[in-house]
Amino acid sequence: VAALVGGANAVRALARIRVVSWRSAASVATALIVAIVLIPRLYASHVTASPRPLYRALAEIPRDALVAGPPRLLDFVPAFAERRVLVSDEMMPPMFVRRYETVRTLMGAMLAAYTAATPAEVNRFCAEHGVTHWVVDRDDFDPRSTWSYFPPFDGIVDAARRRGPPYALADAARDHALAGAESYSIVPCPLAAESTQPLN
């Protein structure tokens, strides 16, 4: 309804100032209505069905939480869970050189912590950057997984895969699996020292 009213108002406004004809004004208004109606649906379509329980669960953690994890899962956390993320794919476009260098360094450190072998490495990262929770996709650590990342970060992930287990966050994630969220876990930081048992 709001889109229709806005479109009608746009037609009247454009025609009243005589900048364009009624036909052109109607075309512009139609395009606006289509954009208003379709863009949110197209945006939402990028969020597949499986992460939605993850976002609902993230909405239940403290509002001042700071979340880290696989960048592909963090892009929509601020929109759908209303929680802050340390860094995500959406922060990566190199439009500002100094900002990009900072984000690139942070992204590399986050992926190194995500694939770290010991809780101490993860906890050190959390303490340094104020991270309170990790999103973990346990499938990332499956030996059959082909998950990697784009350069220059692929080297971090590939090196961790060649190294093999243990992976501190994957081990800790077993105790924090989310019902109905497939392979996702939300792991609070700091990790307990005993979360170094091999992931089966």
N, C-alpha and C positions, 0 to 999 in steps of 0.2 A: 504493500500500500504506500509506504513512504517513497519507494522508488517511483511509483506511478505519479504520485503527487509532485515529486521533485522534477520528473521528466516534463510534466505538463507545465509547471512553473518555468522551466528552462525554455520551452517552446514559446510561451508568452513573452518572456523577457527578451529573447533573441529577436523575435518578430517586432516587438515594440520599439527596439532601438534601430530597427531597419538596417541592421548590418547584413543580414542574410534573409533570404526568402522564407516563407512558411515551410516550404518543402525541405529546404536545407536545415531549418531549425528543427523540424520533426526528425530528420535523420540523425542530427546530433543528439537530440533527446533520447531517441531509441538506442543509440550506442551507449549513452550513459546508463540507461536502465539495464541493458544487458550486462554492462560491466559491474554495476552494483549488485545484481542478482547472482552472476556467475563467478566472479572473482573469489568470494569467500568459499564457494563450493569447490572451486579448483584448488584453492589453498588447502582446504581440509582434506582433499583427496590425496595429498602427499603423505598424510598420516595414515598408515595402514591400520587395519583393524587390531593387529596384535599389540602395538605399543600403547593403545589407549588405556588398558588397565594399568600400565606402568605410569602414565601421566596422572591417573586418578590416585594411585598410591603416593606419588610424589606430592600431590596436593595436600596430603595428610601430614607430611613432615613439617617441622617448625618453619614459620614464615621467614625467619632470618637465616635459613639454611643456605649453604653454597654447595652446588652439585658439580661433580666431575664425572667423567666417564667417556664412552665412545662418542666422538663428536657428532656422528650421524644421528644419535638418539637425543642429543642435547638441544638441537635447533629449536624444537617446539616446546621445550619445557617452560620457558617464560610465558608463552602464550596459553598453553593448555593446563599447566600446573601452577602457574604464577609463582615460580620459584627461580632464584638466580642460578646461573651456570657460570662456571669459571671461564670456559672458552668453548666455542662451537664452530661448526663449518661456516655459519653465517657471519662470523667475525673475521673470516680469513681474506675476503677480497682486498687486494693490495692497493687500495685507493689512496692511502696515506702511508708514506714510506716508514716513518718512525713507528706508527701504530702497528703496521704489518710486522715489523721486526720484533716488536714486543710480543704480539700475538703468536708469531711463529715460534719464538723461544718457549713461550708458555705451552703451546700445543705439543711441542716435542717433549717437554718435561712431563706433561700430563700423560702422554702415551707411554713414556718410559715407566712412570709409576703404575699405570694400568696393567702393564705386563711384567712388573717387578717380581722377583722371586721371593722376597721376604717382607713380612709386615713392617719391619723397621724402615725399609725404603718407602713404603706407602705412607707410613705415619710421618716421616720426615717431610714428604711433599705436602701432606695435609696441614701440618703445623706451619710450614713456610707460607702457604697460600690461603689458609683459612678454610679449607675444604671440610665440610661436615658430613657429606654423604657421597657415595659412589653409586652410579648406575653401572651394573655389570651385565653383559650378555654372556652367559656361560657358554654359549655355542662358539664364541670367539676363541675359546681355549680348547675346543675339541680338536684332537689330532687330525681329523678329516676336514677341518675348516679351511677355507681358502681366503678368509678375511685378511685384508691388508689395508693400505691407505695410500693416498697419492703422494708423490715425491714432494719434499725430501723426507717425509715421515715414514714411508714404506720401509726404509732401512731399519727403523726402530722396531717395528712390528715383526718384520721378517727375521731379524736377529734374535728376537725373543722366541719366535717359533723354532728356530734352529737350536736354540739353547734347550728348549723343552722345559717341562715342569721341574720344580713347583712354580705355580703362579699364585701369589699371596691372595689377590682379590678373587680369583676363581675358587680357591679353597674356602675362603670366608663366605662366598656367595651361596654355598650349599645350605647354610643355615638361615638364609634370608630370601629364599625363593618366594616369588609373588604368585598367589593363586590366580589362575586364569591368564597369566601373562607369559606363558610359554617359558622361554629360557632366561627371563629377566629377574634380576635381584636388585634390591636397594641395600647397600652395605654402609652402616655408619662408620665414621672414622673418629678416633683411632681404632685400628684393628687389634684384636687380641693376639698375643704372641703365639698361642697354640693353633692359629689358623694356618699352619704350614703343612698340614697333613695332605698327602697327594690326593688330587681330585680323580675319582674313579669314573 
